[in-house]
Amino acid sequence: MDPINEVHVKEPGLVVIDVAAADDATAFAFQAALAEQWAAAPASRTTRDAGQPGVRLRFYLDMRQPFDA
């Protein structure tokens, strides 16, 4: 994964989440579960690392702002 950009964690409550999961469905389900609780900038695709099992997903969460359904 790329390095974390300082702007994404410059204040308390901002979170960068890197997920490693067995498959896309699991990674996106985890992202959706967190996005139900807090404002999120969801990812639309996973990545695969050559020679490594599973998929990776990075998304951004703002715990200062609850999700307003």
Secondary structure, DSSP 8 states (H G I E B T S, - for coil): -----GGGGSSTTEEEEEEEESSHHHHHHHHHHHHTTEEEE--S--B--TTSSSEEEEEEEEEEEE---
